Amino acid sequence: MHRRYGGCNKQVRFKPFKAQSDEYKALEYFHTYMSNGLELNGPGARK
């Protein structure tokens, strides 16, 4: 997962953080929390 975050950062020309850094751990926690049974809402969400 952290390797994917690093790849995304490189694509936008941002210097990636080190693997297992606190920033990536916080981002992983955020994604886990947001996908934990919460209803999606937005233009890309389909029912």
C-alpha positions as CSV (number, residue, x, y, z in Angstrom):
1,M,0.0,0.0,0.0
2,H,2.8,2.4,0.9
3,R,4.5,1.7,-2.4
4,R,1.3,2.8,-4.2
5,Y,1.2,6.0,-2.2
6,G,4.8,6.6,-3.2
7,G,4.0,6.0,-6.9
8,C,1.1,8.5,-6.7
9,N,3.4,11.0,-5.1
10,K,6.0,10.6,-7.9
11,Q,3.4,11.1,-10.6
12,V,2.5,14.5,-9.2
13,R,6.3,15.2,-8.7
14,F,6.1,15.2,-5.0
15,K,9.1,13.7,-3.1
16,P,7.7,10.4,-1.6
17,F,8.0,9.7,2.1
18,K,9.9,6.6,3.3
19,A,7.9,3.3,3.4
20,Q,6.2,2.8,6.7
21,S,6.5,6.5,7.6
22,D,4.0,8.1,10.0
23,E,2.5,10.0,7.1
24,Y,1.7,6.9,5.1
25,K,0.5,5.1,8.2
26,A,-1.9,8.0,8.9
27,L,-3.1,7.9,5.3
28,E,-3.7,4.2,5.4
29,Y,-5.7,4.6,8.6
30,F,-7.8,7.3,7.0
31,H,-8.6,5.1,4.0
32,T,-9.5,2.2,6.3
33,Y,-11.7,4.4,8.4
34,M,-13.5,5.9,5.3
35,S,-14.1,2.5,3.8
36,N,-15.5,0.9,7.0
37,G,-19.2,0.7,6.0
38,L,-19.7,4.3,5.4
39,E,-22.1,5.2,2.6
40,L,-20.3,6.7,-0.4
41,N,-21.5,10.0,-1.7
42,G,-20.2,11.8,-4.8
43,P,-20.3,12.0,-8.5
44,G,-18.3,8.9,-9.0
45,A,-20.3,6.7,-6.6
46,R,-22.8,4.3,-8.2
47,K,-25.6,2.4,-6.6
